[in-house]
């Protein structure tokens, strides 16, 4: 049985190596200047092996975007509770978000996707829109809290969700993606989460 399993594992390792090499190359040189030959060399596999896994450079880039999408699934929707404190519920959401934004692979994938979104919007737009859909969970939570009368309804749920997530990303995502800053230390992450949630609730929570 092990003889049947080993090739599959080797194939998985090669595919992972190809994806890792592609992320590095796309990040360094951009989509247009990256060649499949170079990706094969960096991955330590033959060009034929690369094409066995990915029929084209576009297909390889799409696979990278799907990795980004799959990583975003780690942020589970926070179900609204009418009895739990709002602060506790929002901190649970922000902890999940912070874990994702602190992941080095997620940051690398985000750099590649965002760079390509700037240079060739049509190539990355659909997937980036799909990633944005993942953030609708917080808007759903906010809408439920508004209906329950615990958050003010003067701001649309989607806009309020962008306010909270925008505060987090301003310190724990965009500096890391655009300027190569290191992820925040755990103490700084905790302080940021609490500050952002407290500011959000100070603006929107009803007494």
Kinemage of the C-alpha trace (Angstrom):
@kinemage 1
@onewidth
@group {chain A} dominant
@subgroup {mainchain}
@vectorlist {calphas} color= white
{ca unk a 1} P 0.000 0.000 0.000
{ca unk a 2} L 2.873 2.362 0.726
{ca unk a 3} L 4.011 2.001 -2.906
{ca unk a 4} L 0.659 3.469 -3.986
{ca unk a 5} L 0.818 6.353 -1.523
{ca unk a 6} L 4.395 7.478 -2.105
{ca unk a 7} L 3.968 8.778 -5.687
{ca unk a 8} L 0.928 10.801 -4.628
{ca unk a 9} L 2.878 12.406 -1.815
{ca unk a 10} L 5.800 13.115 -4.128
{ca unk a 11} L 3.413 14.677 -6.641
{ca unk a 12} L 1.913 16.833 -3.894
{ca unk a 13} L 5.388 17.944 -2.794
{ca unk a 14} L 6.330 18.880 -6.358
{ca unk a 15} L 3.102 20.806 -6.829
{ca unk a 16} L 3.697 22.675 -3.577
{ca unk a 17} L 7.275 23.448 -4.653
{ca unk a 18} L 6.050 24.785 -7.986
{ca unk a 19} L 3.465 27.012 -6.314
{ca unk a 20} L 6.032 28.293 -3.822
{ca unk a 21} L 8.496 29.060 -6.614
{ca unk a 22} L 5.784 30.794 -8.627
{ca unk a 23} L 4.817 33.010 -5.690
{ca unk a 24} L 8.472 34.017 -5.241
{ca unk a 25} L 8.967 34.706 -8.952
{ca unk a 26} L 5.698 36.583 -9.461
{ca unk a 27} L 6.457 38.633 -6.381
{ca unk a 28} L 9.989 39.497 -7.559
{ca unk a 29} L 9.404 40.024 -11.283
{ca unk a 30} L 5.664 40.306 -11.857
{ca unk a 31} L 3.466 38.098 -13.982
{ca unk a 32} L 4.650 39.207 -17.427
{ca unk a 33} L 8.376 38.863 -16.713
{ca unk a 34} L 8.127 35.485 -14.994
{ca unk a 35} L 8.848 32.437 -17.137
{ca unk a 36} L 7.813 28.840 -16.626
{ca unk a 37} L 11.474 27.890 -17.201
{ca unk a 38} L 12.532 30.012 -14.234
{ca unk a 39} L 9.735 28.652 -12.055
{ca unk a 40} L 10.842 25.108 -12.888
{ca unk a 41} L 14.457 25.936 -12.010
{ca unk a 42} L 13.563 27.538 -8.688
{ca unk a 43} L 11.238 24.653 -7.818
{ca unk a 44} L 13.930 22.104 -8.681
{ca unk a 45} L 11.747 20.256 -11.187
{ca unk a 46} L 11.675 19.893 -14.946
{ca unk a 47} L 9.682 22.203 -17.170
{ca unk a 48} L 7.632 19.185 -18.226
{ca unk a 49} L 6.726 18.582 -14.565
{ca unk a 50} L 5.506 22.168 -14.258
{ca unk a 51} L 3.279 21.748 -17.308
{ca unk a 52} L 2.033 18.390 -16.028
{ca unk a 53} L 0.601 20.282 -13.048
{ca unk a 54} L -0.314 23.571 -14.722
{ca unk a 55} L -1.113 23.887 -18.413
{ca unk a 56} L -0.192 27.571 -18.552
{ca unk a 57} L 1.176 30.460 -16.545
{ca unk a 58} L -2.365 31.815 -16.226
{ca unk a 59} L -3.505 28.518 -14.732
{ca unk a 60} L -0.602 28.630 -12.291
{ca unk a 61} L -1.498 32.168 -11.262
{ca unk a 62} L -5.119 31.117 -10.790
{ca unk a 63} L -3.941 28.306 -8.486
{ca unk a 64} L -2.087 30.896 -6.392
{ca unk a 65} L -5.232 32.986 -6.111
{ca unk a 66} L -7.165 29.907 -5.043
{ca unk a 67} L -4.600 29.322 -2.307
{ca unk a 68} L -5.341 32.847 -1.122
{ca unk a 69} L -9.073 32.129 -1.211
{ca unk a 70} L -8.642 28.877 0.733
{ca unk a 71} L -6.542 30.652 3.358
{ca unk a 72} L -9.336 33.188 3.839
{ca unk a 73} L -11.684 30.363 4.785
{ca unk a 74} L -9.827 30.159 8.105
{ca unk a 75} L -11.820 33.219 9.195
{ca unk a 76} L -15.098 31.648 10.201
{ca unk a 77} L -18.285 33.656 10.326
{ca unk a 78} L -19.017 34.855 13.850
{ca unk a 79} L -22.640 34.054 14.615
{ca unk a 80} L -24.409 36.898 16.368
{ca unk a 81} L -25.463 36.231 19.963
{ca unk a 82} L -28.107 38.340 21.628
{ca unk a 83} L -26.795 37.495 25.101
{ca unk a 84} L -23.002 37.711 24.759
{ca unk a 85} L -21.263 41.084 25.112
{ca unk a 86} L -20.668 42.748 21.751
{ca unk a 87} L -17.029 43.383 22.642
{ca unk a 88} L -16.406 39.693 23.304
{ca unk a 89} L -17.972 38.688 20.002
{ca unk a 90} L -16.018 41.255 18.002
{ca unk a 91} L -12.744 40.333 19.676
{ca unk a 92} L -13.358 36.718 18.659
{ca unk a 93} L -13.691 37.837 15.060
{ca unk a 94} L -10.637 40.107 15.167
{ca unk a 95} L -8.484 37.328 16.679
{ca unk a 96} L -9.288 35.099 13.708
{ca unk a 97} L -8.592 37.931 11.298
{ca unk a 98} L -5.295 38.755 12.992
{ca unk a 99} L -4.102 35.144 12.819
{ca unk a 100} L -4.703 35.155 9.073
{ca unk a 101} L -3.037 38.524 8.487
{ca unk a 102} L 0.004 37.412 10.504
{ca unk a 103} L 0.573 34.331 8.361
{ca unk a 104} L 3.661 34.782 6.164
{ca unk a 105} L 2.234 32.694 3.322
{ca unk a 106} L -0.960 34.724 3.285
{ca unk a 107} L 1.054 37.951 3.125
{ca unk a 108} L 3.177 36.630 0.235
{ca unk a 109} L 0.108 35.480 -1.692
{ca unk a 110} L -1.588 38.812 -1.064
{ca unk a 111} L 1.419 40.713 -2.439
{ca unk a 112} L 1.351 38.668 -5.626
{ca unk a 113} L -2.412 39.050 -6.116
{ca unk a 114} L -2.473 42.776 -5.338
{ca unk a 115} L 0.490 43.502 -7.632
{ca unk a 116} L -1.243 41.721 -10.491
{ca unk a 117} L -4.524 43.451 -9.692
{ca unk a 118} L -2.739 46.770 -10.264
{ca unk a 119} L -1.015 45.760 -13.507
{ca unk a 120} L -3.675 43.495 -15.012
{ca unk a 121} L -6.998 43.980 -13.217
{ca unk a 122} L -8.880 41.594 -15.470
{ca unk a 123} L -6.664 38.696 -14.423
{ca unk a 124} L -7.170 39.011 -10.664
{ca unk a 125} L -10.436 40.931 -10.343
{ca unk a 126} L -12.797 37.963 -10.099
{ca unk a 127} L -10.804 36.285 -7.353
{ca unk a 128} L -10.272 39.492 -5.384
{ca unk a 129} L -14.023 40.107 -5.561
{ca unk a 130} L -14.536 36.601 -4.236
{ca unk a 131} L -12.158 37.307 -1.367
{ca unk a 132} L -14.124 40.442 -0.561
{ca unk a 133} L -17.257 38.311 -0.304
{ca unk a 134} L -15.593 36.470 2.568
{ca unk a 135} L -15.722 39.688 4.592
{ca unk a 136} L -19.519 39.788 4.312
{ca unk a 137} L -19.717 37.673 7.480
{ca unk a 138} L -18.957 40.675 9.670
{ca unk a 139} L -21.553 42.770 7.844
{ca unk a 140} L -24.118 40.044 8.525
{ca unk a 141} L -23.186 40.106 12.221
{ca unk a 142} L -23.501 43.895 12.332
{ca unk a 143} L -26.903 43.770 10.630
{ca unk a 144} L -28.149 41.292 13.248
{ca unk a 145} L -26.886 43.513 16.075
{ca unk a 146} L -28.629 46.513 14.502
{ca unk a 147} L -31.923 44.639 14.206
{ca unk a 148} L -31.520 43.646 17.853
{ca unk a 149} L -31.141 47.306 18.766
{ca unk a 150} L -27.619 46.967 20.176
{ca unk a 151} L -25.853 48.820 17.348
{ca unk a 152} L -27.024 52.026 15.720
{ca unk a 153} L -28.583 51.641 12.282
{ca unk a 154} L -27.400 55.007 10.925
{ca unk a 155} L -24.560 53.302 9.015
{ca unk a 156} L -25.008 50.481 6.488
{ca unk a 157} L -23.672 47.132 7.798
{ca unk a 158} L -21.192 46.807 4.936
{ca unk a 159} L -19.782 50.272 5.568
{ca unk a 160} L -19.486 49.619 9.309
{ca unk a 161} L -17.698 46.330 8.605
{ca unk a 162} L -15.201 48.152 6.377
{ca unk a 163} L -14.577 50.640 9.180
{ca unk a 164} L -13.541 47.945 11.652
{ca unk a 165} L -11.573 45.844 9.196
{ca unk a 166} L -9.963 48.930 7.716
{ca unk a 167} L -8.604 49.929 11.123
{ca unk a 168} L -7.098 46.483 11.597
{ca unk a 169} L -5.582 46.349 8.115
{ca unk a 170} L -4.088 49.835 8.412
{ca unk a 171} L -1.667 48.514 11.044
{ca unk a 172} L -1.587 44.717 10.606
{ca unk a 173} L -1.882 44.109 6.849
{ca unk a 174} L -1.070 47.003 4.518
{ca unk a 175} L 2.310 47.915 6.095
{ca unk a 176} L 3.322 44.246 5.854
{ca unk a 177} L 2.110 43.846 2.256
{ca unk a 178} L 3.290 47.145 0.798
{ca unk a 179} L 6.370 47.983 2.881
{ca unk a 180} L 7.579 44.581 4.054
{ca unk a 181} L 7.142 45.339 7.727
{ca unk a 182} L 7.222 42.404 10.142
{ca unk a 183} L 3.930 41.162 11.615
{ca unk a 184} L 2.954 42.858 14.847
{ca unk a 185} L 4.160 41.265 18.071
{ca unk a 186} L 1.450 39.430 20.063
{ca unk a 187} L 1.186 42.255 22.602
{ca unk a 188} L 0.776 44.844 19.844
{ca unk a 189} L -1.823 42.657 18.117
{ca unk a 190} L -3.873 42.394 21.290
{ca unk a 191} L -3.687 46.127 21.922
{ca unk a 192} L -4.679 46.866 18.324
{ca unk a 193} L -7.652 44.507 18.438
{ca unk a 194} L -8.932 45.962 21.687
{ca unk a 195} L -8.424 49.569 20.526
{ca unk a 196} L -10.189 48.961 17.215
{ca unk a 197} L -13.127 47.138 18.785
{ca unk a 198} L -13.471 49.760 21.526
{ca unk a 199} L -13.422 52.614 19.006
{ca unk a 200} L -15.952 50.816 16.831
{ca unk a 201} L -18.304 50.245 19.741
{ca unk a 202} L -17.851 53.786 21.050
{ca unk a 203} L -19.124 55.002 17.674
{ca unk a 204} L -21.867 52.480 16.997
{ca unk a 205} L -23.023 50.739 20.198
{ca unk a 206} L -26.265 51.861 21.794
{ca unk a 207} L -26.282 52.417 25.529
